Amino acid sequence: MLTNSMLADLDSSPIVAFESYHLRSPQTGSSAGDRRPPFGNGQAQRIGSVPRVPADRRTLDMADHGVAISPSDAASRRTMIADGMAAEIVQAGSGDKFESRFHGPVHLLVIYEQGARRDGDTFVEGCSRSTLRDFARKLTFVPAGHEYREWHDPRSATQLMYVYFDPAKLQFPVEAATPDAFAARLFFEDATLLDTALKLKRSLEGPTCDNGLYLQALGIVLAHELIRFNQRTPQGNPQLRGGLAAWQQRIVTAHIDAHLDETISLAALAQLARLSPYYFCRAFKQSFGVPPHRYHTARRIEHAKGLLATRAHSVTDIGLTVGYSETSSFTAAFRKATGLTPSGYQRSVG
């Protein structure tokens, strides 16, 4: 529900029209595309009945510090700029590797609507690195001043949205924490935040921007929901401390990938990490978001997907390859993870 303060923000906030272009790279300071952003002349563009007003200097800086994607032609980008915030839809095809980097004076919320990768990893300063393969409907929050890097070898088309918030212009409730209290969060889930973000994305995907106030309202609501989420979530984010060290993550995940067809004991993995089984299990879940046995199962399913896509082996053989002695148990595990049977998945990617 919009509060009076939110509506007041709408009355005073200039909105800038959106176009498809590449944001200026913060690393090079030069434009990644041939077209300059529509606000390059320091004026806001007209949307619907919103009057033409001077754009805010801080808003221009937000565009200058957007996420840099390389190679620059790896993804199409469409952006809406408003006072104190910006939203950018990014779409990338499957098959071509790409890298994203960000380090700026604004908060960044990443909404992964859909996406899966064969390989890659994601890093947010303050969180443990993640190699999560299926990240559809996940969110990542990068506080202002924190570094964000990720690279993908995509297995399917990637659709995501970047939303940038100016910390100085977020309207905090009286009881809210200060902007400095925002914690970095990697691949988290929140149905309310996701629903509002996807409403914003759907509005921006329209052929024209004929309801600027509605777009601005969604952005303000999203900012307030982000504040509330931060308040109700303990600041002791398990990803910030207590997880596995980088060398432990590498050696354990490599061992799991090399023994997908075997039963791997918790004690064996703990020994590799030089930890007790109890502490290892807690640290592993803090680093990857799931217990070791669920991670092992997820990696089995991911490997099975790749084999099914080649159509070079039978479902039974693939099940045996990833450690299932019975086709029925393989089918049940695959359906639970993907919603499809192995044969159904094979038809879907054919």
N, C-alpha and C positions, 0 to 999 in steps of 0.2 A: 504494500500500500504506500502511495506517495504521501509524504508528510508536507506540511506547509513550508518547511525549510527547503525541501526538494523542489517544490513548485517555484519557490523564490529563485532558486538556482537556475531554473529553466528560463525565467523571465530575463535574467541578466547574462546568460551564457551565449556567446557567439558560436555559431556552428559553421563548419566549413564543409563544402561539398566534397564528395569522394570521387576518385578516379583510379584507374589501374596504372601503377608505376612502381618503381623500386625505391625504397627509402634510402637516403644517403647513408653510406657505410660509416660507422663511427671509427673504424680503424683507419680509413684512408681520407675521410672528409670529402670525398667526391661522390657524385651520384653514380649508382650502380646501373642505372638505365639512361636512355637518351632523353627522357622527359623529366622536367622538373616538377615537383609537387605543385598542385594548383594554388597553394598559398604562398608561392615564391615571391609575389609582389607585396607581401605584407598585408594583404586585404583578405577578409573572409568572403567566400563565394555565397551566393544566395541559394537557399534551399526552401522551396515552398514559399511560405509567407514570412520567413525569417528575414529581417532587414540586413542590408549590407553594412557590416561594422568592421572596424580594425581588428585584426587577429592579435591575440596575446603573444608577447615575446616568448613566454615560457612554453606555449603550445608549439611554436616553431622549433624550439629546442627539443621537444619531445620527438618530432619527426627526424631531427638530426641524429638522435640517439636510438633509432629503431634497431630491431634485430637485423643483423647482416647475414644474408644467405649467399653461400657460394657453392657452385658457380651461380652467377647472378641470374642466369636464365633457367635455373632448375625449377623455379616455381613462379606461378602467376600470383600477383598481389593486388588487393583492392582495399583502399583505406578511407576511413572517415575521420576527420579531425574536428574536435570540439574543444571548447575552453576547458583546459585541465585534464583532457583525456583524448585518446585516439584508439580506434579499433581497426584492425587489419586482418582481412581474410587471406589465407595463404593456401594454395593448392599445388601439390606436386604429384607427378605421375610415378608409376612404379618402374623400377629397373635402373634408374640413374641415382648414384650416390650424391648426397648433398650435406652441407654442414651449416649450422646456425650458431651465431655468436651474439652476445649482448652484454653490455656493461655500461649502464647509464644512470642518470640522476632521477629516474622515474621508476615507479613500481611496474612490474610486468606480470600479467596473468596470461598463461598459455592454456588454451582450451583445445584438447585433441578430440575432435569429433570422430574421426576415424583414422586408422593407420596401423600398420604392422611392418616390422622390419626383419630381414634375414639376419642382419648384424647391425651393430651400432651401440652407442652408449650416450647417456645424458648426465650432465654434471651441473649442479647448482651449488654455488659457494655456500657452505653451511650444512650441506646434506651429503650423504654417501652417494657415490656414483651409482647409476642404475643401468643395467643392460636389458631392461624389460623389453620383450619383443612385441607383445600386443598391448598397445596403450590407448585404444579407443575409449572415449568417454572419461579419460583421466584429465586432471588439471595439474598445473605446476605454477607455483608463485615464486617470483624472484623479487625480493625487496630492492629498493633503490640502492645503488652502490654495490650490489652483489654481481658476481660473474655468472653467466649462463652459457653453456656450450653443449651442443649435441650434434651427432652425425648419424645418418641413416643410410643403410643399404635397403631401400624399401621393398617389401614383398607385395605391397598393394598400394593403391593411390592413397596419398596422405592429405587430409583436410583438417586444417587447424585455424585458430584465430588468436592473434596477439591483441591484448587490451593493455594499453599504457595509461597509468594514472599519475598525475602530478601530486606528490605528497603534500605540497603546500596548499593544494586546492581541494583535497578531500575534506568533506564536511563531517567532522567527527561528532558523534553524540557526546553529551557532557560526561558520561561515565566511561567513554571509550579510552583505551590506552593511547599513548602518543604514537606517532608514525614509526618511531624507532623500535617499537615493540613488535612490529610485524616479523614473523618468522618465515624463513625460507622453507618451502614445502615442495617435494618432488613426487609426481604421480600420485596425487591424493584424489579422493572421491568426495563429492558433496552434491546431492541431487538438486538442491535449491540453486546453488551457484551455477551448476551446469545448465539447468532449465532456463534461467535468465540469460546466460551467455548465448545459448543457442537461439533464443528469441531475437537477440541483438544481431546475431549472424544472419538469420533468415531475413531480417529487415534490410540489412546491407546488401544481400544478394539480389534484391529486386532490381529491375532494369532502370528504375529512376528512384531518386530519394525524394518522395513527395510528402513525407511526414517527418520533418526534422525534429519537431518537439518530441515525438514518440521515441525516436532514436536517442535523443538526449536523455529522456526520462529513463530508458532502459539502462543507459550507461551509469546514471546516478544511482539507480537501484542496485545495480551490480556492485558499485563501489561500497554502498552501505552493507550489502550482504557479505562482502568480503571482510568488512570491519567486524560484523557480528560473528562470522565464522572464526576469525582470529581470536575474538574474546572468549568464545565458548570452547575453543580447542586449547588444551594445556600448552603452555609455552615450552615445556620440556619435550619438544618433539623428539620421538625416539630416533629420528634420522640424524639429529644433530650430534649425538654422542652415544657411545656404547656399542656401536656397530663394528663390523669387521674392518680391519685395516685393508688398504688396497692390495697388498701382497696376499693377504688371506683370501680375499674375494677371488683373486685371479687363480690361485692354486686350487681352491675348492670347486669353483665353477668349471675349471678345465678338467678336473677329475670326474665331475658329474657328466660332462659332455663326452668324455672318453669311455664311460661305462654306463651308457644309457640302457643297455640291454641287461644290466645286472641289478641285483638288489644291493644297495649301498647302505651300510649301517651308519647310524648317527655317530657311533664311536670312531669309525674310520675317518669320517669327515672332520670330527673334532680333533683327532690326532694330527691331521694334516695342518690344521690351523693352530696347533699347539695350545688348545684350550680344553677345559673340561666339557663333557657332553652337555651339561646343563647350561653353562654360560655360552657355549657355542650356539646352541639352539636359539637362545634369546638374541645373541648378537647377529646371527644370520637373518632372523626375521626383521630386526631393526634395519638391516642393510638392504634387504630385498623385498620386504613387505609380506612375505609368506614363509612358512616353515620349510626346512630342507626337503622333506618328502614331497610337498606340493610343488616346489621348484623343480625337483627331479621329474615329477609327472608332467609339468608344463613343458620342460625341455624335450621329453619323449614325444609329446604331441606335436611340438613345433617341428621336430625332425621328421615325424610321420607325415606332416603336411607337405614338406618338401618332396618326400619320396612319392606321395600320392600324386603330386602335380606332374611328375615325370611320366607317369603311367607305364613305367618299365617293370613294375612288380605287382604281384597280387596283394590284396588286402591282408591275406593270411601271412604272406612272407614279410610284409611291412610290420605287422604286429609282432612277429617273432624278432625282427631286427631291432625293435625298440623295447623289447623285454616282456612282451605278453605271450604267454604260452598258449592261450586260448583266444580264438578270434572273437568270441563273445565278450570276453573281458576287455579286449582292445576296443571293440565297438562301443561298449558301455562307457569306457573312460574317454574316448574320443567325442562321443555325443555329449557327455557331461561338460567337456571343456569348450566345445564349439557349437553345440546345438544341432549338429549334423552327424550322420553316420559317415564312416570313411568313404563309402561308395558315393554318398550324396555330396560330400565335399569334393571328391574327384570329378564328379559331373559339373559342379559349380565352377571349377577352375579350368574346365576343358573348353 
